Amino acid sequence: MIELGHSVAAPFAGQILGDLGAEVIKIEKAEGDDARKWGPPFWEGASASFQPLNRNKKSVVCDLRDPQQFAALKRLIRERADVVLQNLRPGQVEQLGLDGPALVADKPDLVYCNVGAFGRVGPFKDRPGYDPLMQAFGGIMSTTGEPGRPPVRVGASIIDLGTGMWAVIGILTALHRRRDTRTGGVVDVSLFETAAMWMSLLTAHYLASGDLPAKQGSGANGIAPYRAYATRDSDLVVAAGSDGLFRRLAQVLGHPEWIDDAKFSTNPKRVENQTALYGLIEIEMAKRSNAEWIALLEAAGIPCAPVQNVAEMVAHAQTAALGILQDVPDSRMKFIGLPVSFDGARPALRSRPPALGEHTDEIFKEAGR
């Protein structure tokens, strides 16, 4: 696979495919992917954002405006590529003749994937985009955070990473189709479409009711009680969204009278009266520690989880048991691996992230440069 990718979304797609066993050749400009400099912190030569996204890849420096280097890249694609993945600025691949229709016409079995900002058509198709812009434009920020407070971005880059996942789904689907038809094609994904998809349930709520989804803090629209509470020493999420679970929760909290209270008798009633209900629960949750509540709630079969920070998540026995934090070969770095296993085995990390241009001579020599 040839990755004409930078920043997060396309490199994440390339990372997934590389982790799954593909040979991924990353094409970089002379100064490298901008993400190499996104720091501090830096980790063994590049930013801690760049490194995990670019393991299991080879780095080739190519000046796309240089005729000789451009010709070498075209030969590389023609001779070796099954897939080309790109997220260059809108219009750039068309100007260079590296767009999907042009390359597929030259190599009919090629699968070509565009990772765009706003999508391939429409009045915004030529605009650039980034994760926070799409969390805003796609409506996510309007529903994230506490009521009455300013908009909040989800901390993880869910739009970039989600778009990378959709790119992989599209690429694998096109490769599967190619097996039967012997023809490739062009796959299109975009940050905005991913943001819209993440909003699918909340959009359905709006279309069904005409009411805009409200900010719920740590809770969720349409389910109650279903959120985090401050305990005596930390914070704990309790998910008691069914009538049966609510009855158990009322017993554990020492308020069996809530079960027969008409305001809380069904989930729709609890959602309607959630402000009052959450106020009552908060009083009780503050009386015990996380550990005490977890013991009581789990004994009653009520789903709950502590609000862990990254250090706690990394150090947890469940994380260790799954082996999802993986050692990087020839490095002291550790990365989160793919969240999928095959026959009980998680794909291993085969190689460290490449230094800028580390494989230029090797790859272009093979392509007849």
C-alpha positions as CSV (number, residue, x, y, z in Angstrom):
1,M,0.0,0.0,0.0
2,I,1.2,3.5,-0.8
3,E,0.2,6.1,1.8
4,L,0.2,9.7,0.7
5,G,-0.9,10.6,4.2
6,H,-0.2,13.1,6.9
7,S,-1.5,14.1,10.3
8,V,-3.8,11.5,11.8
9,A,-6.7,10.1,9.7
10,A,-4.9,8.5,6.7
11,P,-1.9,7.5,8.8
12,F,-4.2,5.7,11.2
13,A,-5.8,3.8,8.3
14,G,-2.3,2.9,7.2
15,Q,-1.3,1.9,10.7
16,I,-4.3,-0.5,10.9
17,L,-3.5,-2.1,7.6
18,G,0.2,-2.3,8.5
19,D,-0.7,-4.0,11.8
20,L,-2.8,-6.5,9.9
21,G,0.2,-7.4,7.7
22,A,0.2,-5.1,4.7
23,E,3.4,-3.5,3.5
24,V,2.8,0.2,3.9
25,I,5.1,2.7,2.1
26,K,4.6,6.2,3.5
27,I,5.4,9.0,1.1
28,E,6.7,12.1,2.8
29,K,7.8,15.6,1.8
30,A,11.4,16.6,2.5
31,E,10.6,18.0,5.9
32,G,8.4,15.0,6.7
33,D,4.9,14.6,7.9
34,D,3.9,17.6,10.0
35,A,2.9,15.2,12.8
36,R,6.5,14.4,13.4
37,K,6.9,17.8,15.1
38,W,3.6,17.7,17.1
39,G,5.2,18.0,20.5
40,P,6.3,18.0,23.2
41,P,6.4,15.2,24.2
42,F,8.8,13.6,21.7
43,W,9.7,10.0,21.8
44,E,12.7,8.5,20.2
45,G,13.1,11.0,17.4
46,A,9.6,12.2,16.7
47,S,6.4,13.3,18.5
48,A,4.5,10.9,20.7
49,S,1.5,11.5,18.4
50,F,3.4,10.5,15.2
51,Q,5.1,7.4,16.5
52,P,2.2,5.1,17.2
53,L,0.4,6.0,14.0
54,N,3.4,5.1,11.8
55,R,4.7,1.8,13.1
56,N,5.0,-1.1,10.6
57,K,5.7,1.4,7.8
58,K,8.5,2.3,5.5
59,S,9.3,6.0,4.9
60,V,10.2,7.4,1.4
61,V,10.9,11.0,0.8
62,C,9.6,12.2,-2.5
63,D,9.3,15.7,-4.0
64,L,6.1,15.4,-6.0
65,R,7.1,18.5,-8.0
66,D,10.3,16.9,-9.1
67,P,9.8,15.1,-12.5
68,Q,12.3,12.3,-11.8
69,Q,11.0,11.5,-8.3
70,F,7.4,11.8,-9.4
71,A,8.1,9.3,-12.2
72,A,9.6,6.9,-9.7
73,L,6.5,7.2,-7.5
74,K,4.3,6.5,-10.5
75,R,6.4,3.4,-11.4
76,L,6.2,2.3,-7.8
77,I,2.4,2.5,-7.8
78,R,2.1,0.8,-11.2
79,E,4.5,-2.1,-10.3
80,R,3.8,-2.8,-6.6
81,A,0.7,-1.1,-5.2
82,D,-2.6,-2.8,-4.5
83,V,-3.9,0.3,-2.6
84,V,-3.2,4.0,-2.7
85,L,-4.4,6.0,0.3
86,Q,-4.3,9.8,0.4
87,N,-5.4,12.8,2.5
88,L,-3.5,15.6,0.8
89,R,-5.1,19.0,0.7
90,P,-8.2,19.3,-1.5
91,G,-7.4,19.4,-5.2
92,Q,-3.7,18.6,-4.9
93,V,-3.8,15.0,-6.2
94,E,-5.9,16.2,-9.2
95,Q,-3.3,18.9,-10.0
96,L,-0.5,16.3,-9.9
97,G,-2.3,13.5,-11.8
98,L,-2.3,11.3,-8.7
99,D,-6.1,11.3,-8.3
100,G,-8.1,8.1,-8.2
101,P,-9.6,8.1,-11.7
102,A,-6.3,8.8,-13.3
103,L,-4.4,6.1,-11.4
104,V,-7.2,3.5,-11.7
105,A,-7.3,4.2,-15.5
106,D,-3.6,3.4,-15.6
107,K,-3.9,0.4,-13.3
108,P,-7.5,-1.0,-13.4
109,D,-7.1,-3.3,-10.4
110,L,-5.9,-0.5,-8.1
111,V,-7.9,0.4,-5.0
112,Y,-7.7,4.1,-4.3
113,C,-9.0,5.7,-1.1
114,N,-9.6,9.4,-0.6
115,V,-9.7,10.6,3.0
116,G,-11.3,14.0,2.7
117,A,-12.6,16.7,5.0
118,F,-16.1,17.6,4.0
119,G,-16.7,14.9,1.4
120,R,-16.3,14.5,-2.4
121,V,-19.2,16.7,-3.4
122,G,-21.1,19.8,-2.1
123,P,-20.3,23.4,-1.5
124,F,-17.6,22.6,1.1
125,K,-15.9,19.9,-0.9
126,D,-12.7,22.0,-1.4
127,R,-12.4,23.1,2.2
128,P,-9.7,21.6,4.5
129,G,-10.8,20.1,7.9
130,Y,-9.4,18.9,11.2
131,D,-10.8,16.9,14.1
132,P,-11.9,19.8,16.3
133,L,-13.6,21.6,13.3
134,M,-15.6,18.5,12.6
135,Q,-16.5,17.9,16.2
136,A,-18.0,21.4,16.0
137,F,-19.5,21.3,12.5
138,G,-20.9,17.8,12.9
139,G,-22.8,18.7,16.0
140,I,-20.8,16.6,18.5
141,M,-19.6,19.7,20.5
142,S,-23.2,20.9,20.9
143,T,-24.0,17.8,22.9
144,T,-20.7,17.3,24.8
145,G,-20.0,18.8,28.3
146,E,-22.2,20.0,31.1
147,P,-25.5,21.9,30.7
148,G,-25.0,25.6,30.6
149,R,-21.3,25.4,30.0
150,P,-19.2,26.2,26.8
151,P,-18.8,23.6,24.1
152,V,-16.3,20.8,24.8
153,R,-14.2,18.8,22.4
154,V,-14.0,15.0,23.1
155,G,-10.3,14.7,24.2
156,A,-9.5,11.7,21.9
157,S,-9.3,12.4,18.2
158,I,-12.5,10.5,17.5
159,I,-13.2,12.0,14.1
160,D,-9.7,11.4,12.7
161,L,-9.4,7.9,14.1
162,G,-13.0,7.0,13.2
163,T,-12.4,8.2,9.6
164,G,-9.3,6.1,9.4
165,M,-11.4,3.1,10.5
166,W,-14.0,3.8,7.8
167,A,-11.2,4.1,5.3
168,V,-10.0,0.6,6.2
169,I,-13.5,-0.8,6.0
170,G,-13.9,0.7,2.5
171,I,-10.5,-0.5,1.3
172,L,-11.0,-4.0,2.5
173,T,-14.5,-4.1,1.0
174,A,-13.0,-2.9,-2.4
175,L,-10.3,-5.5,-2.2
176,H,-12.9,-8.2,-1.5
177,R,-14.9,-7.0,-4.6
178,R,-11.7,-7.0,-6.6
179,R,-11.2,-10.7,-5.9
180,D,-14.4,-11.4,-7.7
181,T,-14.3,-8.7,-10.4
182,R,-10.6,-8.2,-10.9
183,T,-11.2,-4.5,-10.9
184,G,-10.3,-1.9,-8.4
185,G,-12.0,1.5,-7.8
186,V,-12.2,4.6,-5.7
187,V,-13.3,4.7,-2.1
188,D,-14.3,8.0,-0.5
189,V,-14.5,8.7,3.2
190,S,-14.4,12.1,5.0
191,L,-14.1,13.6,8.5
192,F,-17.6,15.2,8.2
193,E,-19.3,12.0,7.2
194,T,-17.7,10.3,10.2
195,A,-18.9,13.0,12.5
196,A,-22.4,12.8,11.1
197,M,-22.3,9.0,11.6
198,W,-21.2,9.3,15.2
199,M,-24.2,11.6,15.7
200,S,-26.6,9.0,14.2
201,L,-28.5,8.1,17.4
202,L,-28.8,11.7,18.6
203,T,-29.9,12.8,15.1
204,A,-32.6,10.1,15.3
205,H,-33.7,11.5,18.6
206,Y,-34.0,15.0,17.1
207,L,-35.8,13.8,14.0
208,A,-38.3,11.8,16.1
209,S,-39.1,14.5,18.6
210,G,-38.0,17.9,17.1
211,D,-36.1,18.6,20.3
212,L,-32.4,19.3,20.1
213,P,-30.3,16.8,22.1
214,A,-29.2,18.5,25.4
215,K,-25.7,18.3,27.0
216,Q,-25.7,15.4,29.4
217,G,-22.3,15.7,31.1
218,S,-21.3,12.1,31.6
219,G,-24.9,10.8,31.0
220,A,-26.8,9.8,27.9
221,N,-29.9,11.1,26.1
222,G,-32.9,8.9,26.6
223,I,-31.5,6.7,29.5
224,A,-31.6,7.3,33.2
225,P,-29.9,6.7,35.6
226,Y,-26.8,6.4,33.4
227,R,-23.9,8.6,34.3
228,A,-20.9,9.3,36.7
229,Y,-21.2,10.4,40.3
230,A,-18.7,11.9,42.7
231,T,-18.1,9.4,45.5
232,R,-16.2,10.1,48.8
233,D,-12.8,9.7,47.1
234,S,-13.3,9.7,43.3
235,D,-15.8,9.3,40.5
236,L,-17.9,6.3,39.5
237,V,-20.1,5.6,36.5
238,V,-23.2,3.6,37.2
239,A,-25.2,2.2,34.3
240,A,-28.7,1.3,35.6
241,G,-30.7,2.0,32.5
242,S,-33.3,-0.7,32.7
243,D,-36.2,-0.9,35.1
244,G,-34.8,-4.0,36.7
245,L,-31.4,-2.5,37.3
246,F,-33.0,0.7,38.7
247,R,-34.9,-1.4,41.2
248,R,-31.7,-3.0,42.3
249,L,-29.9,0.3,42.5
250,A,-32.7,1.8,44.7
251,Q,-32.2,-1.1,47.1
252,V,-28.4,-0.8,47.2
253,L,-28.7,3.0,47.8
254,G,-31.1,2.3,50.7
255,H,-34.2,3.8,49.1
256,P,-36.6,1.0,48.1
257,E,-39.4,3.6,48.1
258,W,-38.0,5.0,44.8
259,I,-39.2,1.8,43.2
260,D,-42.9,2.7,43.7
261,D,-42.5,6.4,43.1
262,A,-44.5,7.3,40.0
263,K,-41.8,9.7,38.9
264,F,-39.3,6.9,38.6
265,S,-41.4,3.9,37.7
266,T,-40.3,3.6,34.0
267,N,-37.3,4.8,32.0
268,P,-39.3,7.5,30.2
269,K,-40.5,8.8,33.6
270,R,-36.9,8.7,35.0
271,V,-35.6,10.6,31.9
272,E,-38.4,13.2,32.4
273,N,-37.5,13.6,36.0
274,Q,-33.8,13.0,35.8
275,T,-32.7,16.2,37.5
276,A,-34.6,15.3,40.6
277,L,-33.4,11.6,40.4
278,Y,-29.8,12.5,39.9
279,G,-29.9,14.9,42.8
280,L,-31.1,12.1,45.1
281,I,-28.5,9.6,43.9
282,E,-25.7,12.1,44.2
283,I,-26.4,12.6,47.9
284,E,-26.1,8.8,48.5
285,M,-23.0,8.2,46.3
286,A,-21.0,10.8,48.2
287,K,-21.3,8.8,51.4
288,R,-19.0,5.9,50.3
289,S,-15.7,5.4,48.5
290,N,-15.4,4.0,45.0
291,A,-14.2,0.7,46.3
292,E,-17.1,0.4,48.7
293,W,-19.6,1.2,46.0
294,I,-18.1,-1.1,43.4
295,A,-18.3,-4.0,45.9
296,L,-21.9,-3.3,46.7
297,L,-23.0,-2.6,43.1
298,E,-21.2,-5.6,41.6
299,A,-22.7,-7.9,44.2
300,A,-26.1,-6.6,43.1
301,G,-25.3,-7.1,39.4
302,I,-25.3,-3.4,38.6
303,P,-22.8,-2.4,35.9
304,C,-20.3,0.2,37.1
305,A,-16.8,1.5,36.4
306,P,-14.4,3.9,38.0
307,V,-13.4,7.0,36.0
308,Q,-9.8,6.0,35.5
309,N,-7.0,8.3,34.2
310,V,-4.6,7.1,31.5
311,A,-2.0,5.9,34.1
312,E,-4.6,3.8,35.9
313,M,-5.9,2.3,32.6
314,V,-2.4,1.4,31.5
315,A,-1.5,-0.2,34.8
316,H,-4.8,-2.2,35.3
317,A,-4.7,-6.0,35.4
318,Q,-7.3,-6.2,32.7
319,T,-5.1,-4.2,30.3
320,A,-2.2,-6.5,31.1
321,A,-4.3,-9.7,30.7
322,L,-5.3,-8.6,27.2
323,G,-1.8,-7.8,26.1
324,I,-3.0,-4.8,24.2
325,L,-0.1,-2.6,25.3
326,Q,2.7,-3.9,23.1
327,D,6.4,-3.6,23.0
328,V,7.9,-2.0,19.8
329,P,10.8,-3.9,18.2
330,D,14.2,-2.3,18.5
331,S,12.8,0.4,20.7
332,R,11.8,1.2,24.3
333,M,8.5,2.5,23.2
334,K,5.2,0.8,23.9
335,F,2.0,1.3,21.9
336,I,-1.7,0.3,22.2
337,G,-2.2,-2.6,19.7
338,L,-5.2,-3.3,17.5
339,P,-8.4,-4.0,19.4
340,V,-8.9,-7.3,17.5
341,S,-7.5,-10.8,17.9
342,F,-7.5,-13.8,15.5
343,D,-7.7,-17.3,17.0
344,G,-6.8,-15.7,20.3
345,A,-3.7,-13.9,19.0
346,R,-3.4,-10.1,18.6
347,P,-1.4,-8.9,15.6
348,A,2.1,-8.2,16.7
349,L,4.1,-5.0,16.0
350,R,6.6,-5.9,13.4
351,S,8.7,-2.8,13.1
352,R,9.3,0.5,14.8
353,P,8.2,3.8,13.2
354,P,10.6,4.7,10.4
355,A,13.0,7.6,10.5
356,L,12.3,10.2,7.8
357,G,13.3,8.9,4.4
358,E,14.8,5.7,5.9
359,H,13.7,3.5,3.0
360,T,13.9,6.0,0.1
361,D,16.9,4.4,-1.7
362,E,15.7,0.9,-1.1
363,I,12.2,1.4,-2.4
364,F,12.9,3.7,-5.4
365,K,15.8,1.4,-6.4
366,E,13.4,-1.5,-6.6
367,A,11.1,0.7,-8.6
368,G,13.8,1.2,-11.2
369,R,14.8,4.7,-10.2
